[in-house]
Amino acid sequence: MRLGFLLLFIISFSVATGQQKQINLEEIWGGAFRTQGLDELRSLKSGKQYAVLNYNRRSGESSVDVYDYLSGEKVNTIVSSSQVKQANYFLTYTLSEDETKVLLATDLQQIYRRSSLGTYYVYDVITKKMILVSENKIQEPLLNPAGTKVAYGYNNNIFIKNLSTGVTIQITKDGLKNSIINGITDWVYEEEFAFVRAFEWNKDGSKIGYIKFDEAQVPRFSMDVYGTDLYPSQQVFKYPKAGDPNAQVSLHVYDLENQKTSNVDLSGYNSHYIPRIKWTHDANVLSVQTTNRKQNTIDLIFVDTSKNETSLVLQEKDDAYVDVTDNLTFFKDNSFIWTSERDGWNHIYHFNKSGVLKNQITKGPWEVTNYYGYDPQKKTVFYQSTENGSINRGVYSVNIKGKNKKELSVAIGTNRAAFSADYSYYINTFQSATIPSIFTLNSTKTGAVVKQIKDNTDLAVKVAGYKMSEKEFSTISINGNDLNMYTIKPLDFDPSKKYPLFMYQYSGPGSQNVANKWNGTNDYWHQMLAQQGYIVVCIDGRGTGLKGRDFKKVTQLELGKYEVEDQITAANKLGALPYIDANRIGIWGWSYGGFMSSNCLFQGPETFSMAIAVAPVSSWRFYDTIYTERYMTTPQENPSGYDTNSPMYHVDGLKGKFLLVHGSADDNVHVQNTTRLVEALVQANKQFDWAIYPDKNHGIYGGNTRLHLYTKMTNFIKNNL
């Protein structure tokens, strides 16, 4: 890639000729290293143009702009906030299928990680009129295929607004806070099944399928919100912890013509959870994915809504668990694409509409990481995978029969593709550890770069003016496995000297931290620490992803056992290197990583001299049902797995320095995890440092919060490592 070489030249020139600076925390958290991108990129149906959401930071205005693929020039502005008095700016947009309507989101108010309330408008491209969907703040509005109606959630019920008449109807009426939710997921579904809208229009807009959540038996969780008033308030919501009752879910179909709702009977299937619904190309056939509580069986069910009859089309099983994905894709004949780990690696399969396997499309000791789509004209499937190594991502095409595979990406690193509607072009986003995001227009036929769209040359030049060290990728042999690792050494590294080692990890099931991609904020912080004389290392141990099913699922029933063993063993091996001071090894992590760093310090007191745990799980008994039971089953079934791998079980082993951090309003990993760990440490008479950030959630951000947190962590490292 020519531009890649150009960026490398610029970086090298800047390093050779410029005065290099030290990174500081104010720059990291002030946005000095922000990467430019293409926001809300969507191909238009012509296949010749694409739309992007642009935001002007100076004016505070936003616009949905149209660009020509080949020329790269802006050819049109669909709508701009400067033209609309009702909305100062747009945060997201959705086009109707005929592209004559635009659904615009403004004034979003976050609820949890993925959910929000907002004010929504529909802009008519033809009439230039702006229609307010509701006077109330609503959730997850969705245009029907014709662009004439909008369905949305409000106060736990589903509503439909007719854009032509302005009439709104309410199709569910039993919604009640902390009791019944229609069409919007509960907390645990949102967090662990990663979706919020639990309703969908069928292909002709005549029906809506939706999931109902009955939370009546789910225990309540209350969280103090301190705010600025004299008395704190409480946020109360339903949160099922491992082993406790989940919401009872049911599937329903509303018929707009007769205004009646049908209840779909799923009692004959593994239907403890309903993690996905999706209409097929047949307007009467709704597909439903259900799973049992252990999540080791997924049933794909077709519902014939004209007869209210169901049939099992496909059943996926695994001794451990089956991942829920968004890869299910229906072709015009209702045959479908499905991804599975059934051969030990995640691959693409093609089934007919009856669920009979037609063929396995991709094969090999590597993972499909994204399914992009299917070109019916050329009978070609497009996907992303790790064929160039598990730390890289490439873009590929292959015939529906699994023949004539082509590598479309042209550079080794992380490639991501957004295809035009007719699959003639794709916009490739390339980045690596040395090159920030580059956006190019590429030919789908050959993968060749047609045109450069956007790059981050300014950022590359800026970063080159700092004392940045190479992120060295390698593997380390630990407990019979070659684990992916990266190392950041001080720029003036001298192998004859001894350096303190600071390890970073997350380690959760299927995760990846060691990846050939551009810097995130933690990377800049790690570079800052390297500038101050620390060697920073990250290792993806057993249980992490993209190295096959067996490697990922070896931690089943024992979260925290093998992962901790790998980090301790790796630290000991690295500590034996002549340039590592074995008496100065620290480790840190956030969330699952905090669970890990706590365990490593407590269980490896002769290895680690300090640890930082941010928002850690301290016992999986405190965490939610869907995530925890997927890997651990219930505490009733697996008490030893829960308890013996809990940091609280090992507090007597603490010898080093320990910093424990949590946000008091963490709706995900509750601050209860930290308070219980604190109590265990106190009763073991162990000294440690801790910090609570009032009213901050799992991300611990807002205002100066991140700057304060990372300043605290930096000072703790300097004083104790």
Secondary structure by P-SEA (a helix, b strand, c coil): caaaaaaaaaaaaaaaccbbbbbcaaaaaaccbbbbbbccccccccccbbbbbbbccccccccbbbbbccccccccccccccccccccccccccccccccbbbbbccccccccccbbbbbbbbcccccccccccccccccccccccccbbbbbcccbbbbbcccccbbbbcccccccccccccccccccccccccccccccccccccccccccccccbbbbbbbbbccccbbbbbbbbbbcccccccbbbbbbbbccccbbbbbbcccccccccccccccccccbbbbbbbccccccccbbbbcccccbbbbcbbbbbccbbbbcccccccccccbbbbbccccccbbbbbccccccccccccccccccccccccccccccccccccccccbbbbbcccccccccccccccccbbbbbbcccccccbbbbbcccccbbbbbbbccccccccccccaaaaaaaaaacccccccccccccccccccbbbbccccccccbbbbbbbbbbccccccccccccccaaaaaaaaaaaabbbbbbbbccccccccccccccccccccaaaaaaaaaaaaaaaacccccccbbbbccccaaaaaaaaaaaacccccccccccccccccccccccccccccccccccccccccccccccccccccbbbbbbbcccccccaaaaaaaaaaaaaacccccccccccccccccccaaaaaaaaaaaaaaaacc
